[in-house]
Amino acid sequence: MKGFPGFPDGKVRTLPLPEQFFTDLLPAVDHLGEMKVTLYAFWRLSLKEGERRFLQREDYSADTAFMQSLAASPRQAEEALDDALERAEARGTFLRVLVEDARGTHDFYFLNTPKGREAVEALTRGEWRPVPDAGAVVTLSKMRSNVFSLYEQNIGALTPMIVEELRDAQATYPAVWIEDAIRIAVKNNARRLKYILAVLERMRAEGRNERQESEDSEKYLSRYDGYLDFAENKPG
């Protein structure tokens, strides 16, 4: 373990943190990577100027010392970074905005503070852009946060493997399907990822109709009452 020589003498720059960080957030965070990206965000954002401050993934990945603190190998560090950012977003500490322009898709992370929320609202209203392309498409990543939050609050801890499985599910199914599958798992007392994925497969196989189900969602979800044997005996 690398030792720490202590803080130096004389005047040093200090970083204030909101009281809620210690009373609400610190007791809730149980993942070291998530805590690291959160604290790093407070520090890096304090170094920026202007009213609307944000970070991008590259702000983390370009910091060699920080990335080495996440994992020994560069590949593992990149995976750990994505996992930690997902967790901080899912918890609601970060607000993530996707901006798509001619150069590709960019992720922007704002702290969930009054100033951060104001910046995100202004961004989604088209009042400003963090990239020069005025015609860029902006998407606020709300549904993704809902999926991770729902899983953690109702099913269990978000391990790296589970996070990856949920990412794959998000690439395959609409977010509302995943949210409903989690609710079905809770209702049937089958709080397992395998069960959730089986429900999603059944939704796809049956050709779920969004318009009809939205008219009576409880009636639709009730068709999964007792749906246990197939999911539990499904291979994989």
C-alpha positions as CSV (number, residue, x, y, z in Angstrom):
1,M,0.0,0.0,0.0
2,K,1.3,3.4,-1.0
3,G,1.7,5.7,2.0
4,F,0.5,9.3,2.3
5,P,3.0,11.8,3.6
6,G,0.3,14.1,5.0
7,F,-1.0,17.5,4.0
8,P,1.6,20.2,3.6
9,D,2.2,23.3,5.7
10,G,0.9,26.6,4.7
11,K,-2.1,27.7,2.8
12,V,-3.7,24.9,0.7
13,R,-6.7,24.9,-1.5
14,T,-9.8,23.4,0.1
15,L,-12.9,22.0,-1.4
16,P,-16.3,22.5,0.2
17,L,-18.9,19.8,0.0
18,P,-22.6,20.1,0.6
19,E,-23.8,18.9,4.0
20,Q,-26.1,16.4,2.3
21,F,-23.1,14.6,0.9
22,F,-22.2,13.4,4.4
23,T,-25.7,13.0,5.8
24,D,-27.5,11.4,2.8
25,L,-25.1,10.3,0.1
26,L,-22.1,9.0,2.0
27,P,-24.2,6.5,4.1
28,A,-25.9,5.2,0.9
29,V,-22.9,4.6,-1.4
30,D,-21.5,1.2,-0.8
31,H,-19.3,0.9,-3.9
32,L,-15.7,2.3,-3.9
33,G,-15.7,3.2,-7.7
34,E,-18.9,5.1,-7.4
35,M,-17.5,7.1,-4.5
36,K,-14.3,7.9,-6.4
37,V,-16.1,9.2,-9.5
38,T,-18.4,11.3,-7.2
39,L,-15.6,12.9,-5.2
40,Y,-13.6,13.4,-8.4
41,A,-16.5,15.3,-10.0
42,F,-16.7,17.7,-7.1
43,W,-13.0,18.4,-7.4
44,R,-12.8,18.7,-11.2
45,L,-15.9,20.8,-11.5
46,S,-14.6,23.2,-8.8
47,L,-11.6,23.9,-11.2
48,K,-13.9,24.9,-14.1
49,E,-15.2,28.3,-14.8
50,G,-18.6,29.5,-15.8
51,E,-22.1,28.9,-14.5
52,R,-22.7,25.7,-16.5
53,R,-20.1,23.2,-15.5
54,F,-20.0,19.5,-16.6
55,L,-17.7,16.6,-17.1
56,Q,-17.3,14.1,-19.9
57,R,-16.1,10.6,-19.6
58,E,-12.8,11.7,-21.2
59,D,-12.1,13.9,-18.1
60,Y,-11.9,10.8,-16.1
61,S,-10.2,8.5,-18.6
62,A,-7.4,11.0,-19.4
63,D,-6.3,11.2,-15.8
64,T,-3.8,8.4,-15.6
65,A,-3.4,8.5,-11.8
66,F,-7.2,8.3,-11.3
67,M,-7.6,5.5,-13.8
68,Q,-4.8,3.5,-12.1
69,S,-6.7,3.8,-8.8
70,L,-9.7,2.0,-10.4
71,A,-7.9,-1.1,-11.6
72,A,-4.4,-2.4,-12.4
73,S,-4.9,-3.0,-16.2
74,P,-6.1,-0.2,-18.6
75,R,-8.9,-2.5,-19.9
76,Q,-10.2,-3.2,-16.4
77,A,-9.9,0.4,-15.4
78,E,-12.1,1.5,-18.4
79,E,-14.7,-1.1,-17.4
80,A,-14.6,0.0,-13.8
81,L,-15.1,3.6,-14.9
82,D,-18.2,2.8,-16.9
83,D,-19.6,0.8,-14.0
84,A,-18.9,3.6,-11.5
85,L,-20.5,6.3,-13.7
86,E,-23.5,4.1,-14.3
87,R,-23.9,3.7,-10.5
88,A,-23.6,7.4,-9.8
89,E,-26.2,8.2,-12.6
90,A,-28.5,5.5,-11.3
91,R,-28.4,6.8,-7.8
92,G,-29.2,10.3,-9.0
93,T,-25.9,11.9,-8.1
94,F,-25.1,12.6,-11.7
95,L,-27.5,13.9,-14.4
96,R,-26.3,12.4,-17.8
97,V,-27.1,14.1,-21.1
98,L,-26.4,12.6,-24.5
99,V,-25.7,15.1,-27.3
100,E,-25.5,13.7,-30.8
101,D,-23.9,15.8,-33.6
102,A,-22.0,15.3,-36.8
103,R,-18.9,14.0,-34.9
104,G,-20.8,11.4,-33.0
105,T,-22.5,11.0,-29.6
106,H,-21.1,12.7,-26.5
107,D,-21.9,12.1,-22.8
108,F,-22.1,15.1,-20.4
109,Y,-22.3,14.6,-16.7
110,F,-23.8,17.3,-14.4
111,L,-24.0,17.1,-10.6
112,N,-27.5,16.9,-9.4
113,T,-27.4,20.3,-7.8
114,P,-29.6,23.4,-8.4
115,K,-27.1,24.7,-10.9
116,G,-26.6,21.3,-12.5
117,R,-30.4,20.9,-12.9
118,E,-30.7,24.4,-14.3
119,A,-27.9,23.7,-16.8
120,V,-29.6,20.4,-18.0
121,E,-33.0,22.1,-18.3
122,A,-31.5,24.9,-20.4
123,L,-29.6,22.4,-22.5
124,T,-32.7,20.3,-23.2
125,R,-34.7,23.5,-24.0
126,G,-32.1,24.4,-26.6
127,E,-30.9,27.5,-24.9
128,W,-27.3,26.5,-25.0
129,R,-25.0,23.8,-26.3
130,P,-21.8,22.4,-24.9
131,V,-20.7,21.5,-28.4
132,P,-20.4,24.0,-31.4
133,D,-23.1,22.2,-33.5
134,A,-26.3,24.2,-33.0
135,G,-28.3,21.4,-34.6
136,A,-27.1,18.7,-32.3
137,V,-29.8,16.4,-30.9
138,V,-30.0,16.4,-27.0
139,T,-31.4,13.5,-25.0
140,L,-31.6,13.5,-21.2
141,S,-30.8,10.0,-19.9
142,K,-33.7,9.6,-17.5
143,M,-35.0,6.1,-18.4
144,R,-31.6,4.5,-18.0
145,S,-31.4,5.9,-14.5
146,N,-34.8,4.6,-13.7
147,V,-33.9,1.0,-14.7
148,F,-30.8,0.8,-12.5
149,S,-32.5,2.5,-9.6
150,L,-35.5,0.2,-9.8
151,Y,-33.3,-2.9,-9.8
152,E,-31.1,-1.8,-6.9
153,Q,-34.1,-0.7,-4.8
154,N,-36.2,-3.7,-5.5
155,I,-34.0,-6.6,-6.5
156,G,-30.5,-6.3,-5.1
157,A,-27.0,-4.9,-5.4
158,L,-25.7,-3.8,-8.8
159,T,-22.6,-6.0,-9.4
160,P,-20.5,-5.4,-12.5
161,M,-22.0,-8.5,-14.2
162,I,-25.5,-7.4,-13.4
163,V,-24.8,-3.9,-14.8
164,E,-23.5,-5.4,-18.0
165,E,-26.6,-7.7,-18.3
166,L,-28.9,-4.6,-17.8
167,R,-27.0,-2.7,-20.4
168,D,-27.5,-5.5,-22.9
169,A,-31.2,-5.6,-22.0
170,Q,-31.4,-1.8,-22.6
171,A,-29.9,-2.3,-26.0
172,T,-32.6,-4.9,-26.8
173,Y,-35.8,-3.8,-25.1
174,P,-37.6,-0.5,-24.4
175,A,-36.9,0.9,-20.9
176,V,-40.5,0.6,-20.0
177,W,-40.5,-3.1,-20.7
178,I,-37.5,-3.6,-18.3
179,E,-39.2,-1.5,-15.6
180,D,-42.4,-3.6,-15.9
181,A,-40.4,-6.8,-15.8
182,I,-38.8,-5.7,-12.5
183,R,-42.2,-4.9,-11.1
184,I,-43.5,-8.3,-12.2
185,A,-40.5,-9.9,-10.5
186,V,-41.3,-8.1,-7.3
187,K,-45.0,-8.9,-7.5
188,N,-44.3,-12.6,-8.0
189,N,-41.6,-12.6,-5.3
190,A,-39.1,-13.7,-7.9
191,R,-36.3,-11.1,-7.3
192,R,-33.8,-12.5,-9.7
193,L,-32.2,-11.2,-12.9
194,K,-32.8,-14.5,-14.6
195,Y,-36.5,-14.2,-14.0
196,I,-36.6,-10.6,-15.3
197,L,-34.8,-11.6,-18.5
198,A,-37.3,-14.5,-19.0
199,V,-40.2,-12.0,-18.7
200,L,-38.6,-9.7,-21.3
201,E,-38.2,-12.6,-23.7
202,R,-41.9,-13.6,-23.2
203,M,-42.9,-9.9,-23.9
204,R,-41.0,-10.0,-27.1
205,A,-42.3,-13.4,-28.1
206,E,-45.9,-12.3,-27.6
207,G,-45.4,-9.1,-29.5
208,R,-46.2,-6.7,-26.8
209,N,-48.5,-3.8,-28.0
210,E,-47.6,-0.6,-26.2
211,R,-50.7,1.3,-27.1
212,Q,-53.2,-1.3,-25.9
213,E,-51.2,-2.0,-22.7
214,S,-50.9,1.6,-21.8
215,E,-54.7,1.7,-21.6
216,D,-54.8,-0.9,-18.8
217,S,-51.3,-1.6,-17.6
218,E,-52.4,-3.5,-14.5
219,K,-54.5,-5.8,-16.5
220,Y,-51.6,-6.5,-18.8
221,L,-49.1,-7.1,-16.0
222,S,-51.5,-9.5,-14.3
223,R,-51.0,-12.0,-17.1
224,Y,-47.6,-12.7,-15.4
225,D,-49.1,-13.6,-12.1
226,G,-47.6,-16.9,-11.0
227,Y,-45.3,-16.9,-14.1
228,L,-42.6,-18.9,-12.3
229,D,-42.0,-22.4,-13.7
230,F,-40.9,-21.4,-17.2
231,A,-38.6,-18.7,-15.9
232,E,-37.1,-20.9,-13.2
233,N,-36.5,-23.9,-15.5
234,K,-35.2,-21.9,-18.4
235,P,-31.6,-22.9,-19.3
236,G,-28.8,-20.4,-18.8
